[in-house]
């Protein structure tokens, strides 16, 4: 079977085994852990003290879902931006109100927001053949139209991740709703047009 089957994940992260061992132990033993964490786009990392609740691999990336003690709220941490994890001697009682599935219900992937968006995207016939038969989100509705195109609908609490997803389809996808997402795509298209207005140097 090894010769007949293979799995080739796209862009898997380089997961530090030591980091995984420390965090998985912290989750199992309900131990507070501290580490240095670099937020997206930040120049310097900062120290975090958290109560780890759950580990998840989403789109080939490992995440830690933990209660940030200093911020008083659940936070999501990416393994590749987390350094020097250390177990402390403090133990905690897991929060009964946390459930990973519920926590991510309104997210397209892992980002969370506080809004309620009805996202509607139209795909051409080429993209429809690729969209069909895949479960992209628990709330999705997929409608194929007589001309071979399709309309894709779902409800999300943020649109940050949707911008990247829609752009990955290029001209094969068009945002119908919400207007805020369509505007973000438009601005990105203008910036790209400006950036590539001149020939790319060889």
Secondary structure in CASP SS format (residue, H / E / C, confidence):
PFRMAT SS
TARGET T0000
AUTHOR 0000-0000-0000
METHOD secondary structure of the structure
MODEL  1
X C 1.00
X C 1.00
X C 1.00
X C 1.00
X C 1.00
X C 1.00
X C 1.00
X C 1.00
X C 1.00
X C 1.00
X C 1.00
X C 1.00
X C 1.00
X C 1.00
X C 1.00
X C 1.00
X H 1.00
X H 1.00
X H 1.00
X H 1.00
X H 1.00
X H 1.00
X H 1.00
X H 1.00
X H 1.00
X H 1.00
X H 1.00
X H 1.00
X H 1.00
X C 1.00
X E 1.00
X E 1.00
X E 1.00
X E 1.00
X E 1.00
X E 1.00
X E 1.00
X C 1.00
X C 1.00
X C 1.00
X C 1.00
X C 1.00
X C 1.00
X C 1.00
X C 1.00
X E 1.00
X E 1.00
X E 1.00
X E 1.00
X E 1.00
X E 1.00
X E 1.00
X E 1.00
X E 1.00
X E 1.00
X E 1.00
X E 1.00
X E 1.00
X C 1.00
X C 1.00
X E 1.00
X E 1.00
X E 1.00
X E 1.00
X E 1.00
X E 1.00
X E 1.00
X E 1.00
X C 1.00
X C 1.00
X C 1.00
X C 1.00
X E 1.00
X E 1.00
X E 1.00
X E 1.00
X E 1.00
X E 1.00
X H 1.00
X H 1.00
X H 1.00
X E 1.00
X E 1.00
X E 1.00
X E 1.00
X E 1.00
X E 1.00
X E 1.00
X E 1.00
X E 1.00
X E 1.00
X C 1.00
X C 1.00
X C 1.00
X C 1.00
X C 1.00
X C 1.00
X C 1.00
X C 1.00
X H 1.00
X H 1.00
X H 1.00
X H 1.00
X C 1.00
X C 1.00
X C 1.00
X C 1.00
X C 1.00
X C 1.00
X C 1.00
X C 1.00
X C 1.00
X C 1.00
X C 1.00
X C 1.00
X C 1.00
X E 1.00
X E 1.00
X E 1.00
X E 1.00
X E 1.00
X E 1.00
X E 1.00
X C 1.00
X H 1.00
X H 1.00
X H 1.00
X H 1.00
X H 1.00
X H 1.00
X H 1.00
X C 1.00
X C 1.00
X C 1.00
X C 1.00
X C 1.00
X C 1.00
X C 1.00
X C 1.00
X C 1.00
X E 1.00
X E 1.00
X E 1.00
X E 1.00
X C 1.00
X C 1.00
X C 1.00
X C 1.00
X C 1.00
X E 1.00
X E 1.00
X E 1.00
X E 1.00
X E 1.00
X E 1.00
X E 1.00
X C 1.00
X C 1.00
X C 1.00
X H 1.00
X H 1.00
X H 1.00
X H 1.00
X H 1.00
X H 1.00
X H 1.00
X H 1.00
X H 1.00
X C 1.00
X H 1.00
X H 1.00
X H 1.00
X E 1.00
X E 1.00
X E 1.00
X E 1.00
X E 1.00
X C 1.00
X H 1.00
X H 1.00
X H 1.00
X H 1.00
X H 1.00
X H 1.00
X H 1.00
X H 1.00
X H 1.00
X H 1.00
X H 1.00
X H 1.00
X H 1.00
X H 1.00
X H 1.00
X H 1.00
X H 1.00
X C 1.00
X C 1.00
X C 1.00
X C 1.00
X C 1.00
X C 1.00
X C 1.00
END
